[in-house]
Amino acid sequence: MINHYSIEWIEAWCMENGWTDLFVERRDNYWAFPPGGVMPEPIPVHVLRVIKEQNGLTNQELYWSIAAVVITILSVIYTFALKCPMPLVFAFAFNAVTVAQLEPEDV
């Protein structure tokens, strides 16, 4: 599974807005104490979207995107060299899984 948000981005936002004691309940589900709050609350989804728009791709997302491009290029070369469509089938399957993982899972 790919993490869509870097913990450093969330921590920076929390420091700017006075939220404290950030923790990750599960993947992409961040909680912290709001300013003056005595009970932790989830970081709002609209805030996470803004953070994502400002910072772009995480290192993990960038790695998988580059891997998808490299595998596609290699599969095209091997398809012509071997005169067999199976490398393209493999690349298509890999890219389908990669793109599905890159899709945000906002509820």
DAHU-V348053 format. One record per backbone hydrogen bond with DSSP energy under -0.5 kcal/mol. NH is the residue of the N-H (numbers start at 0). CO is the residue of the C=O. Records with the same first field share a line. If there is no record, write none. Layout:
NH->CO, CO
//
This chain:
8->5
9->5
10->6
11->7
12->8
13->9
14->10
15->11
16->12
17->13
18->13
19->32
22->30
24->22, 28
25->28
28->25
30->22
31->40
32->19
33->31, 38
36->33
40->31
42->29
47->43
48->44
49->45
50->46
51->47
52->48
53->49
54->50
55->51
61->57
62->58
63->59
64->60
65->61
66->62
67->63
68->64
69->65
70->66
71->67
72->68
73->69
74->70
75->71
76->72
77->73
78->74
79->75
80->76
81->77
82->78
83->78
86->83
87->84
88->84
89->85
90->86
91->87
92->88
93->89
94->90
95->91
96->92
97->93
98->94
99->95
100->96
101->97
102->98
//
